[in-house]
Amino acid sequence: MKQILIIIFLFTLICQSTRAQKEKNWWYFGLNTGLDFTKVTNNESTIPTRISGPIRTSEGCFSISNYKGEFLMASDGMTVYNKDRKVMENGTGLKGHPSSSQSGIIIPRPKYPNQYYLVTVPAYGDTREGICYSLVDLNQNGGLGKIVQKNIPLNLGAGYSRDKVYENIASVQHANGIDYWLVHRARQYFYSWLVTENGISVNPIMISNIGYDPGVPNYYYNDVSPGNIKFSKDGKIIAHSGWHGMTMGRFDASTGAVTNITYRTDIRPYSCEFSPSGKYLYGNHYRFRTDVGINDQTPTRIGKYNLYTVYGMQIGPDNKIYAFDRLPDKLALMVIENPDEDNTHVSYYNNFFTNDNFHAIGWESVYNLPTFAVSTFKFESLEYTYLCENKETKFTMNVVISGAIPFQTVVWDFGDGTTKDITDFSDPIQEVNHTYKKRGTYMLTITPYRDAAKTQPVTNWRISETLKVGSCSIPVNHNISNMKY
């Protein structure tokens, strides 16, 4: 049996293709400001453009664009703004808070390309509403969208009241390539809810014990609840940072469990972020390795300022890490240029924002940058057993397709004038049968399309494989007579 196994990691593409990450092109945050990465993802600039925006918040914010990099919506956790930067229909009265570190997140609704779950998180000063989610339908109002379900509450379980949540939230793709996990850390637990086409599970599917309880949220300045959760791009590592300290562990995308947990309380960064490959975890001016526990290493110092003042760490579509660095008299845009390199270079843009004095009235950018769900696009493998004339061949491919706008169609072109369209991705294991009528050499091409009409091919994700089809029959020599032994 002949078997060919082609491993194609298209989101190394997670790490290498900026075209695959245009869902993160537009960032709105702070006091009516933002970043536009359009020129960056088009290779026209090395730094995003500062823009004005609709959001006025001191901390939490979240936004999303489509695969073309066209802005869709943004929120501060209380109000949703549509692609025209105006309040979306029924888009007010959400249960987030401007002083929540991660006031919410937008998650694509599986199997519904134009619908999104919008999750909100309150601040420690008023946590009674807990974590809630709403449903946004962008098919409404000519693409401007409408909230069609609002403020559905989620429980925490483990004997812990839903009105005592922390200020963090994160989402990562499920191992099945279709659904998502929604993850929150409160006290000594990581809570994992399942996100499907039918909604978000009211109760956590998995509760993982961290082993360290910072305490109950309170109203004081040194409250333990502010902080951020981040996933590595492959979804295998999770980290939580905040005033209480840092926690890091392994995440199982099949079960939602967090294991191999390590933590430390001597370093307490407000935010954190992983390098593109997941090799390093950054927090404030510290860099940790992820192949050992964070309590078993001495972190590396980065940057030229030795201050405890870095906020809003977020990886951009260019795989650089962006943050705010609060200097004694100004707010700088801090950029970690090559996060996966050992000798990390950090750039500072002290005059990037209109008002550099962050104490002054009207300072634009405050504590946090937008939160994004981690999703993956990839064709993981292609296998087949034999290629014989007039004999059916079974092709098997593991297709993982998920993100802000999932693929609508994948076309198999067998190179002999016949094609087959795949439009159902509910099962990530795709099996396609084909029979070649004649011997010869053929080019099998597998092309994903963003639309059902097949007008928007994603050519840089196309697979091409040369196939040699033989007769596979055993010739008979009629000159050989029966032999007697």
N, C-alpha and C positions, 0 to 999 in steps of 0.2 A: 504494500500500500504506500502510495506516495502522499506525503502531507507537506503542505507549505504553510508556514505560519509567519504572517507579516505583522509586526508590532508597530503601530503608528500612533504615537502620543500626540494628539492634535492640540493639546493645551499646554504642551511644552511649546507649542501653542498655548498652554496655560502660561508658560514662562517666556515664550519667544515671539508670539504673534500679537502685535498690537491690534490688528484688525479684529481679532477674536474678542477683544475686550472693550469695544466701543460702547457697551452698555454702561460704562463708567466715564463717559466723556464729559458730562456736565455735573459740576459740584456746586451746590448752593448751601451757604452756611453763614454764621455770624450775623452781623447787622447789615443786611442787604448787600452782601458781597458773594463772590464765588470764583470758580476756576473753570475755564473752558479748555479742554484738551484736544479740540478738533485739529488744530495745526500740529500738535504733537503726534497724534495717531496717523496723520497724513504725511508724516516725516517732513513737515515744513518748519518746525520749531523744536527746540530742546526744552522749552519751559512753557507751561500753560499760560493762557491769557487771563488777566484779572478782569472780572465782569461784575456788573450789578445784578442783584437778584431780589426775589420777593420775600425771602425769609428774614425774620428778626428774632434771633434766639441766642442765648448765651452759651448753650452747649449742644444738645442733641439735634441732629438733622439727618435726613436721608433722601436720596434721589435715585432716579434710574432713567436711562436712555434706551433706545432700541439698538438692534445690531448694526444699523447704519451710523450710529452715533447721534441720532436725532433725539432731543430732549423730550421726555414723556411727562414726568411729574416729579414733584419734590414736596417735602413736608418737614415741619418742626415737631410733629407728634400731636399737634392740635388742629392744624389747618393743612389741607392738601391744595397744592397749586398745579394747574394743568399746564400743557405744553405752551400755552400763551402767557404763562406766568401770572395767571389770574386764578382766583379761588374756584376750585372745581365744584360742580353742582353737588349739594349735600356734603360738601367737603370741610365743614367746620364742626366743632364740638367733639373732637377726638380726645382720648384720655391720656395723651402724653403730657409733657411738661417742658418748658424752655430751659429748665435747669436740670434736666435728666441727662446724664452723660451720653447715653445712647437712647434717645427718646423714641426710637422705632426703627423699622426696617421694612423694605418692600421685597416680597417673594413672589415670583411668577406662579400662577395657579397651574399646576400640571395639566396638560392636555387642552388648556384654554389659552391660546396665544395672546389674546388681548385682555386678559383679566389677571388681577394681581391681588394678593393678600397684603394688607398694610397693617403691621403690628405696632402697637404703641406701648411705651413703658413710662410710668410716672416718676417723679422725683422724690427723694427721701422726705421732703417736707410734707408731702401729702400722697401717701401710697395706697389709700383706701380703694381706689379703682382697680389696682392690680394691672396685670398684663391683659390687653384686649386686642382683638383683630377685627378689621373691616375688609370688605371686598370692593375693589375698584373695577369697573367695567369700562374699558376704553372704546368699546363699540358704541357707547352712548354719545350723544351730542356731537356728531360728526368727528369723532376722534378726540374730543376734549375730555371725555370721560365723566363718570358719575359714580359716587359711592352708593352701592345698591344694598349693602348690609353694613351695619355699623356697631362697633363697640361690643363684640361678642367676648365675654370674659373667659379666661383660662385659669384653671386651678393649678396649685403647686403640689399638693399631696404631702406625703411624709410627715403628716401631722403639723404642717406649717401653713399658716394662714396666707391666702393670696394677697392680703392687704399689707404685707411686710416684705415686698420685693425689693431687690437692689435696682441699680440704674443701668443694667447691661442687657444686651440681646445680640444674638448672632444666628445665622442660618447657613447651612451647608447642604449640598446635594446628598440624597440617599444613595446607598450602594446600588439600588436598582436602576439608577440613571434617569428616573422619572420624578420621584417624590423628593421632598426636602425634610431636613430636621430643623426645628427651631429650638435654640438652646439658651438657657438663662442660668446664671449662678446667683444663689442667695444662701447666706450662711454657709453651712458645710456641704452643700449639695450643688451638683449640676443637674438641671431638669431638662429633659429632651422630649419635645412634642413632635408628633408626626404630621407633616403637611402633605395632603393629597388633594386630588381634584374635588373631593367631597368636603374639604374644610381642614381645620386644624384640630387635632384631638383635644378634647376639653381637659383631660387629665394627662400628665406625662406618661409616655410609653416606658421611659427609663429614668430612674433617679440614681445618680452616682454620688457616693459619699467621698468628699475630698479629704476629710480627716482634720480639717481646721475650720473653726467657726469664729469669724470676726465679730459676730454679734448682731443684734437687732438694729435696723435703721432708726436713726433719731434725727432731731432737728439741729444738731450742733454742727459747727463748721468742720470739725474733724470726723464727721460721720463716716462709717465704713462702707456705705453703699455706692458712692460714686466710683466709676471705673468702666473698663471696656473689655469685651470678649472678642477674640480674633481666632480665626482658623487659618492654618496654612493652606496654600492653594490646592493641594491635593486632598484636603479635608482630613488628613490623618493626625494632625496635631492641633490641640486647642490650648489657648492661654487666656487667663483672666488677670488683669492688672487694676490697681486702684490704691486708695489710701491705706488699705489693709495689708498690701504686699503683692506678690506675684505668685500665680499658680500655673503650672503647665502639665499636660497629660496627653495620652494617646486617645484618639476618638475612633470608635467603631461605627462606620457609616451604615452597617447592616442592622445594628441593635440600638444605636444611640448611646452606648455606654462610654464613659470616660474612665480610663484605667492608667496605671503607671504614673500616678499623680505625685508631683513634687511641688513644694512651695517654699517661699522664704518671706520673712516680714521685715528684713533690714533694708530692702529696696522697695520703694512704693511708688511706681510710676502711674500717673493718671491713665495713660494709654500705652498701647504696645502694637507691634506689627511684625509679621514674619517676612523674611526675604522671599523672593519668588520661588526658589527651590525648596524652601522650608529648612535650609541649613542653619539659619540664625533666627533668633527672636530679639527684637529691639524694644527697649523701654527706656524713656528718657535718654540720657547719654550713655546707656549701657547696651552692650551686645552680648547675648548668650548663645551658646551652642545648643542645638536641640537634640543631639544624639546622647546627651547625658542629662541627668536631673539638674534643674536650675539651682538646687541647694548644694550640689556637688562640684561647683565650679566658681572660679573668680571671673566675673564678667569683664569684657574689654571696654575701656572708655573710648567714646567716639566724639567727634566734634571739637571745636576750639574753645567752647565755653563750658566751664565746669560748674554748671548751675542745675538746680533741681526744678526745672521750669519748662519742660517740653510737654506739649499738649497735642492731641488730635492726630496721632500717627496713623497714616492711611497709605496703602500702596496704590499707585496710580496705574493707568493703562499702559504706561511706558516702563513699568516695573521699577520705578524709583519710589522711594518712600518719602512722603511729604508730611510736614508737621509745623507747628508754631513753636518758636523758641522765645520765651519772654526774657528779654534782656533788661538791664536795670531801667532803661528809659524808653524802650521801644519794643515792638512786636515784630520779629523777623520770620520770614518764610524759610524754613529749614528743609533742605533736600538731601537725602542720602542717595548719592548718585548711582552707586553699584553695590546694592545691599548684600549680594552673594560673595563679594570679594573680601579677602582677609584684610587688605589695607583699604578700608572703606573711606571714600572721600565725601565730605559733607560740605555743601554749599549753603551760604546764607545770603538772602536777599533782604537786606535791612530796609530798603526803600520800596519794597514791592507794593505795599498797601498805601493808600492815600494818606492816612494819618498814622505815622509811626509811633506816636506817643500813646500807648494803650491806656494810659490813665485819663486821657482827654475825653471829653464828651464826643460821642460819635465814632469811637474806634470801631473798626469794621469787623474784625475777626477775633473771636474769643477763644473758647476752649476746645472745640471739637470739629472734625471734618466728617463728611457724610459716611453713614454705615451702608455696606453693600452685602448682599447674599453671595456666598461662594458657590459657583456653578461650574460645570465641566462640559466641554464639547470634545468628543473623541470617537473614532472608530478604533476599537481596541485590537481586533484580530480578524483575519480572513483565513478560512481553512477549506480545503476540499480534498477528496480522496483519490479520484482518478479522472482522466480525461480520455474518453474513448468515443470513437465514431459510432453514432446511432445508439449510444448508451447514456442514460440520464445521469448527470453529475449533480451532487448535492453540495452547494456552497453554504457555508455557515459563517456569519460575521456577528461579532458582539458590538452593537451600536449603542453608544451612550450619548444621548442628545438631550440637553437641558439647558435652560438659560432664559434670558429675558424674552426672546422670541425663538421658540424651538423650530427645528426644521419641519417643513410641511411634507416634503417628498424627497426620497432618495431613488435615483434612477440607475438601474443596472443595464449597461450597454454591453452585450456579449461579443460585439465585434463581427457578428455574422449577419447584421441587418435586423436583429431582434433586440428588444428592450423589455424591461419589467420595472414597473413603478412600485415602490414601497411607501405606503402612507400611514400604516399602523405601527406605532413604536411602543405600544403598551408592553410588549415583550422585548427586552433588549437583545435577546438572541434571535437574530433573523436567519431564516433558512430559505434559500432560493434554489429551485431546481431548473436545470436547463439541459437540453440535448443538442449537441453539435452534429449536424447531418453529414459533414465531410471532414476528412482529415486535413490538417493544416495548422498554421500559426494564427492566433487571434489575439486581439488586445481587449481584455476585459476592463471596462472603465466604470467606476462607481462614483456618481456625482450627487452631493446633497444640494437641495434647493430650498430657499427660504419660503417660497410660496408654492401653492398647489398648482398654479398655472405654469410653473417651471420657467419663469422669466428671470429669476435671480439666482443663478448658480453660485456656489461658494467654491471657486476654482482652486483656491489654495488648500482646500481640504479634499480634493478629488484623489481617488485611488486608481492607479493604472497598473495592470499586471499582464505580462505576456504569457499566453497559454499555448502549449503545443498539444494538439489533439491527434492521437494515433488510432490505429485500427483495433488494437488490443486483442485481435483474434490469433489463435494458434494455428499456424499453417500445417497442413497435412501432406506428408510425402507419400504419394500413392505407389512409389517404387519399393517401399519397405513392405515386405511380406511378413506374415505371422511367423514368429520364431518359436520353436519348441525347445524346451530345456529338459 
